[in-house]
Amino acid sequence: MDGREQLIERSIPFLDEVKNMTAGPEVERWLNETYGPGSALYEDLSRLIKQGVEEGWAANIEVGGRRYRRSRLCDPTERTLNFSITAVYMDSQRRPDGHRRPRRRARRCAGELPR
């Protein structure tokens, strides 16, 4: 099984767990406490996303330059509980459209990725 497929498979139990949750501060707090840095899920997904960036199958489509890239790893399907999975690499300080994100946000997704 290649890295892309491993990432999708590793994501499915998580998607099943969150499928009926509504985004908000309580869910964000739960996500950070349950699946933040150091958790098995975070570390596995971080490793697989970094592998995908290095191998060229994750975050390989430039959107306004090298500092903001993304790629759809899978479309919504029954298998993924109608979630799509997209890998994004974003400069931790500024996107090309001027939208700013705090550095911790990028780390929460996948740790520090190579530039």
C-alpha positions as CSV (number, residue, x, y, z in Angstrom):
1,M,0.0,0.0,0.0
2,D,1.5,3.4,-1.0
3,G,1.7,6.4,1.3
4,R,-1.3,8.1,-0.2
5,E,-3.5,5.0,0.4
6,Q,-2.0,4.6,3.9
7,L,-3.0,8.2,4.7
8,I,-6.5,7.7,3.5
9,E,-6.9,4.4,5.5
10,R,-5.4,6.0,8.6
11,S,-7.9,8.9,8.3
12,I,-11.1,6.8,8.0
13,P,-11.5,5.9,11.8
14,F,-10.9,9.5,12.6
15,L,-13.5,10.7,10.1
16,D,-16.0,8.1,11.5
17,E,-15.4,9.6,15.0
18,V,-16.0,13.2,13.9
19,K,-18.7,12.7,11.3
20,N,-21.5,14.1,13.4
21,M,-19.6,16.9,15.2
22,T,-20.2,20.5,14.6
23,A,-17.1,22.8,14.3
24,G,-16.6,25.2,17.2
25,P,-14.5,26.0,20.2
26,E,-15.5,22.9,22.1
27,V,-14.7,20.6,19.2
28,E,-11.4,22.4,18.5
29,R,-10.4,22.0,22.2
30,W,-11.3,18.3,22.1
31,L,-9.4,17.8,18.8
32,N,-6.3,19.4,20.3
33,E,-6.5,17.4,23.5
34,T,-7.3,14.1,21.9
35,Y,-5.4,14.3,18.6
36,G,-2.8,17.0,19.0
37,P,1.0,16.7,18.7
38,G,2.2,13.6,20.3
39,S,-0.9,11.5,19.6
40,A,-0.6,8.5,17.5
41,L,-3.0,9.9,14.8
42,Y,-1.2,13.2,14.6
43,E,2.2,11.6,14.3
44,D,1.1,9.1,11.7
45,L,-0.7,11.7,9.6
46,S,2.2,14.1,9.9
47,R,4.7,11.5,8.8
48,L,2.5,10.5,5.8
49,I,1.9,14.1,4.7
50,K,5.6,14.9,4.9
51,Q,6.3,11.7,2.9
52,G,3.7,12.8,0.3
53,V,5.3,16.2,0.0
54,E,8.7,14.7,-0.5
55,E,7.4,12.2,-3.0
56,G,5.3,14.7,-4.8
57,W,1.8,13.3,-4.3
58,A,0.7,15.6,-1.5
59,A,0.3,19.4,-1.7
60,N,1.8,19.4,-5.2
61,I,-0.4,21.9,-6.9
62,E,0.7,25.5,-6.6
63,V,-2.0,28.0,-5.7
64,G,-0.3,31.4,-6.0
65,G,3.2,30.0,-5.8
66,R,5.3,27.5,-3.8
67,R,4.2,29.0,-0.5
68,Y,0.7,27.7,-0.9
69,R,0.1,24.3,-2.4
70,R,-2.6,21.7,-2.1
71,S,-3.9,18.5,-3.6
72,R,-7.1,16.5,-3.3
73,L,-6.1,13.0,-2.2
74,C,-9.6,11.6,-2.5
75,D,-13.0,12.8,-3.4
76,P,-15.9,12.3,-1.0
77,T,-17.0,8.7,-1.2
78,E,-19.0,6.2,0.9
79,R,-15.6,4.7,2.0
80,T,-14.5,8.1,3.4
81,L,-18.0,8.8,4.9
82,N,-18.5,11.5,2.3
83,F,-15.5,13.4,3.4
84,S,-12.9,14.5,0.9
85,I,-9.2,14.5,2.0
86,T,-7.0,17.4,0.9
87,A,-3.4,17.9,1.7
88,V,-2.3,21.6,2.1
89,Y,1.1,23.2,2.4
90,M,0.8,26.8,3.5
91,D,3.5,29.2,4.5
92,S,2.9,29.5,8.2
93,Q,2.8,33.3,8.0
94,R,1.0,34.4,4.9
95,R,-0.9,32.9,2.0
96,P,-0.7,34.5,-1.5
97,D,-4.2,36.0,-1.0
98,G,-3.0,37.9,2.1
99,H,-4.9,35.7,4.6
100,R,-2.8,35.2,7.7
101,R,-2.6,32.1,9.8
102,P,-0.8,31.7,13.1
103,R,2.2,29.4,13.0
104,R,0.7,26.9,15.4
105,R,-2.1,26.3,12.9
106,A,0.2,24.8,10.3
107,R,2.0,22.7,13.0
108,R,-1.3,21.4,14.2
109,C,-2.0,19.9,10.8
110,A,1.3,18.3,10.0
111,G,4.3,19.7,11.8
112,E,7.0,21.7,10.0
113,L,7.1,20.7,6.3
114,P,10.1,21.3,4.1
115,R,10.0,24.5,2.2
